[in-house]
Each structure stands twice: as C-alpha cells, then as structure tokens.
Amino acid sequence: MANFYNRFQAFLEKNDHFFNHEIEEISDADVESAEVLTRMMFLSTPEDYLLFFASVILLSAKNKQTEGANKNRHYSFKDLIASAIDASIENNENFITFCCGKDQVGRPVTYVKLLGCQFTFHEVPMTPKMEWAKLTQKPQYEEQTWIKTPLQRGASTLFNYALEQDNMTRIYMDGSGEYPKDIVFRNRKKEKQKAMSALAVACAQSAQSRQIENDEQK
C-alpha cells in the first residue's frame, strides 16, 4: 500500500492538487458508469475506495455543470458515502479516516481522508457506526480541518486515474462479476457508437438536402 500511497501523492502533485486545473467536461457515459459504481462496488482495497470516491466527485462535479430540471439528479449518493465510511470502520481500514463537523456557514460537512487526500462532502448523514467510531476514538475517526483541494475541477482526470489502478474487486452485487473498468469501457463504447450513428444520420440528411436543392435548381 505504501507504493500506491506514493504514486497517488505523485499524481496529485503532478496535477498541482487541481488548483490550476482547467474545469473539465464530463461525459454522459462516465456519469452513467459512476452512478453504477457507487451503488454496486464492493469496497475492500485502497484502489476500490479511491474509485468509489472519485466516482462521487465526478457526479458532484457533473451536478455543478448541470442546469434546469436535471440539476441535483446526481446527488442521490449521500447515503452511499455514509455506507462507504461504515465499511471502512467495520473493516478497520488504516488508509482512510473521517470526521464530521460544520462549515463556515454552519452546514454539516464530512471530511474523508483517503491515502493522504481529503475529500469533502456536505449533508452526509451521521450513522450509528460513525457515531460509535467517534465516541470510542476508533483510529478511523480523525479530527480534520478543511484542506482546500479542488478535486471537482479535474474530476475526469481523477476518475481515469482511479480506473487505471490494478487490485480492484470484481462487482458481484449485480451478478456480473465484472471489473469496474469493464463497465466504464462498455458505456464509453456505447456512447461513441451512438455519436457515430448520429453523425452518419446528419451527413445523410445533409447530402439529401443538397440533392433536393440541386434538383430544384435544374
């Protein structure tokens, strides 16, 4: 795990912890994949947890890029964050800690420090297991202050980095036994094929329109 910690820290430093990162567009295919992963992944390894939280960050970033009636549709993962923290407590993981507090305006905020990187989430429900970890001073509970790391700016880069890691657990909750990257690559392939089909239809319609114009000019 020490090697993974060092690699991840090097990745963050290379991207300047995303402070100067351009805000990235997020594809619909990756949103679809992230929604599946946050609900179906079995969290066992550090790599599992990183992909889970990278998926949450991607959904949160997509929500901020969305306007109108669809805004907030990707915010149904709050309970899943609490479940992931519960799993880390139950399994006595030593690479992840959390704490709960208030932000500058009094809203509940949960800090999750994973492999030395802080993930920040608002309005995450405090579970009995999280309360127990705090009261009994479990090592998974660690008082933290806000470390501003704007991960959402590079949500796609973070998601892709997490996806590239080995040592991830297969997904059994849906009965498929697939690896997380299998789901992502399949959705990306479907999106690419859909875009190519739409382009082909548009080209055919354009050619038909030009032919009609030529016929009318004769």
C-alpha positions as CSV (number, residue, x, y, z in Angstrom):
1,M,0.0,0.0,0.0
2,A,2.9,2.4,0.6
3,N,3.8,2.3,-3.1
4,F,0.2,3.1,-4.0
5,Y,0.2,6.0,-1.5
6,N,3.4,7.4,-3.0
7,R,2.1,7.0,-6.6
8,F,-1.2,8.7,-5.7
9,Q,0.6,11.6,-4.0
10,A,2.8,12.0,-7.1
11,F,-0.3,12.1,-9.2
12,L,-1.8,14.9,-7.1
13,E,1.4,16.9,-7.2
14,K,1.7,16.5,-10.9
15,N,-1.8,17.9,-11.3
16,D,-0.9,20.6,-8.7
17,H,-3.7,19.2,-6.5
18,F,-6.0,20.6,-9.2
19,F,-5.6,24.2,-8.1
20,N,-4.6,25.3,-11.6
21,H,-6.5,22.6,-13.4
22,E,-8.9,23.6,-16.2
23,I,-12.5,22.7,-15.3
24,E,-13.2,19.5,-17.3
25,E,-16.2,18.5,-19.3
26,I,-17.7,15.2,-18.0
27,S,-19.2,12.7,-20.5
28,D,-22.6,11.2,-20.0
29,A,-21.1,7.7,-20.3
30,D,-18.8,8.3,-17.3
31,V,-21.8,9.7,-15.3
32,E,-23.7,6.6,-16.1
33,S,-20.8,4.5,-15.1
34,A,-20.2,6.4,-11.9
35,E,-23.8,6.0,-10.8
36,V,-23.5,2.2,-11.2
37,L,-20.1,2.0,-9.5
38,T,-21.2,4.0,-6.4
39,R,-24.1,1.6,-5.9
40,M,-22.5,-1.7,-6.9
41,M,-18.9,-1.7,-5.9
42,F,-17.6,-3.9,-3.1
43,L,-15.1,-1.8,-1.1
44,S,-12.2,-3.9,0.0
45,T,-8.9,-2.4,-1.3
46,P,-7.5,1.1,-1.3
47,E,-8.0,1.1,-5.0
48,D,-11.7,0.3,-4.6
49,Y,-12.2,3.2,-2.2
50,L,-10.3,5.6,-4.4
51,L,-12.5,4.7,-7.4
52,F,-15.6,5.0,-5.3
53,F,-14.8,8.4,-4.1
54,A,-13.5,9.5,-7.5
55,S,-16.9,8.5,-8.9
56,V,-18.7,10.5,-6.2
57,I,-16.5,13.5,-7.1
58,L,-17.4,13.1,-10.7
59,L,-21.1,13.0,-10.0
60,S,-20.9,16.1,-7.8
61,A,-18.9,18.0,-10.4
62,K,-21.4,17.0,-13.1
63,N,-24.2,18.3,-11.0
64,K,-22.5,21.7,-10.8
65,Q,-22.3,21.7,-14.6
66,T,-26.0,20.9,-15.0
67,E,-28.8,23.5,-15.2
68,G,-32.5,23.3,-15.2
69,A,-34.7,20.4,-14.2
70,N,-31.9,17.8,-14.2
71,K,-29.9,19.7,-11.6
72,N,-29.4,17.6,-8.4
73,R,-30.3,14.4,-10.1
74,H,-26.8,13.1,-9.4
75,Y,-26.9,13.9,-5.7
76,S,-28.5,10.7,-4.6
77,F,-25.2,9.3,-3.4
78,K,-25.1,10.9,0.1
79,D,-26.2,7.8,1.9
80,L,-23.7,5.8,-0.1
81,I,-20.9,7.9,1.2
82,A,-22.0,7.1,4.8
83,S,-22.2,3.4,3.8
84,A,-18.6,3.5,2.5
85,I,-17.4,5.1,5.7
86,D,-19.3,2.5,7.7
87,A,-17.5,-0.2,5.7
88,S,-14.1,1.3,6.4
89,I,-14.9,1.3,10.2
90,E,-16.2,-2.3,10.2
91,N,-13.1,-3.5,8.3
92,N,-10.6,-1.4,10.4
93,E,-9.1,0.1,7.3
94,N,-5.8,2.0,8.0
95,F,-5.7,4.1,4.8
96,I,-8.9,6.1,5.3
97,T,-10.2,8.3,8.1
98,F,-13.2,10.6,8.5
99,C,-14.7,13.3,10.7
100,C,-17.9,15.3,10.8
101,G,-18.3,19.0,11.6
102,K,-19.7,22.3,10.3
103,D,-18.5,24.6,7.6
104,Q,-18.2,28.3,7.7
105,V,-22.0,28.8,7.4
106,G,-23.0,26.0,9.8
107,R,-23.8,23.3,7.3
108,P,-22.9,19.7,8.2
109,V,-19.7,18.7,6.5
110,T,-17.9,15.3,6.4
111,Y,-14.2,15.1,5.7
112,V,-12.8,11.8,4.3
113,K,-9.0,11.5,4.1
114,L,-8.0,8.7,1.8
115,L,-4.4,7.9,1.0
116,G,-3.5,11.4,2.3
117,C,-6.0,13.2,0.1
118,Q,-9.0,15.0,1.7
119,F,-12.5,14.6,0.1
120,T,-15.2,16.9,1.4
121,F,-18.9,16.3,1.3
122,H,-21.9,18.3,2.7
123,E,-25.1,16.9,4.2
124,V,-23.8,13.3,4.7
125,P,-26.0,11.6,7.3
126,M,-24.2,10.5,10.5
127,T,-24.7,6.8,11.0
128,P,-24.7,4.9,14.4
129,K,-21.5,3.3,13.3
130,M,-19.9,6.7,12.6
131,E,-21.1,8.0,16.0
132,W,-19.7,4.9,17.7
133,A,-16.3,5.4,16.0
134,K,-16.2,9.0,17.2
135,L,-17.2,8.2,20.8
136,T,-14.8,5.3,21.1
137,Q,-12.0,7.1,19.4
138,K,-11.6,4.5,16.7
139,P,-8.5,5.1,14.5
140,Q,-10.8,5.6,11.5
141,Y,-12.1,8.8,13.2
142,E,-9.6,11.7,12.9
143,E,-10.3,15.3,13.6
144,Q,-9.5,17.3,10.5
145,T,-9.6,20.9,9.2
146,W,-10.5,21.8,5.7
147,I,-7.7,21.4,3.2
148,K,-8.8,23.0,0.0
149,T,-8.1,20.6,-2.8
150,P,-10.5,21.4,-5.7
151,L,-10.8,17.8,-7.0
152,Q,-14.0,18.6,-8.9
153,R,-12.1,20.8,-11.3
154,G,-10.3,17.6,-12.6
155,A,-13.0,15.1,-11.8
156,S,-12.5,13.2,-15.1
157,T,-8.7,13.1,-14.7
158,L,-9.1,11.8,-11.1
159,F,-11.7,9.2,-12.3
160,N,-9.5,8.0,-15.1
161,Y,-6.5,7.7,-12.7
162,A,-8.5,5.6,-10.3
163,L,-9.8,3.5,-13.1
164,E,-6.3,2.6,-14.3
165,Q,-5.3,1.0,-11.0
166,D,-5.0,-2.7,-10.5
167,N,-6.1,-4.6,-7.4
168,M,-9.8,-3.7,-7.7
169,T,-12.5,-6.1,-6.6
170,R,-14.9,-7.5,-9.1
171,I,-18.5,-6.3,-9.0
172,Y,-20.8,-9.1,-7.7
173,M,-23.8,-7.1,-6.5
174,D,-25.3,-7.1,-10.0
175,G,-24.3,-10.7,-10.6
176,S,-21.9,-9.8,-13.4
177,G,-18.5,-10.4,-11.7
178,E,-17.1,-7.7,-14.0
179,Y,-14.3,-5.4,-13.1
180,P,-15.3,-1.7,-12.7
181,K,-13.3,-0.7,-15.8
182,D,-15.3,-3.2,-17.9
183,I,-18.5,-1.2,-17.1
184,V,-16.8,2.1,-17.9
185,F,-15.3,1.0,-21.2
186,R,-18.6,-0.6,-22.3
187,N,-20.5,2.6,-21.6
188,R,-17.9,4.7,-23.4
189,K,-18.1,2.4,-26.4
190,K,-21.9,2.7,-26.5
191,E,-21.6,6.5,-26.3
192,K,-19.1,6.6,-29.1
193,Q,-21.2,4.3,-31.3
194,K,-24.3,6.5,-30.6
195,A,-22.3,9.6,-31.6
196,M,-21.1,8.0,-34.8
197,S,-24.6,6.9,-35.7
198,A,-25.9,10.4,-35.1
199,L,-23.1,11.8,-37.3
200,A,-23.9,9.3,-40.1
201,V,-27.6,10.3,-40.0
202,A,-26.7,14.0,-40.0
203,C,-24.4,13.5,-43.0
204,A,-27.1,11.6,-44.9
205,Q,-29.7,14.2,-44.2
206,S,-27.2,16.9,-45.3
207,A,-26.5,15.1,-48.6
208,Q,-30.2,14.6,-49.2
209,S,-30.9,18.3,-48.7
210,R,-28.1,19.2,-51.1
211,Q,-29.5,16.8,-53.7
212,I,-33.0,18.3,-53.3
213,E,-31.5,21.8,-53.7
214,N,-29.7,20.7,-56.9
215,D,-32.8,19.2,-58.3
216,E,-34.8,22.3,-57.7
217,Q,-32.2,24.5,-59.4
218,K,-32.4,22.4,-62.6
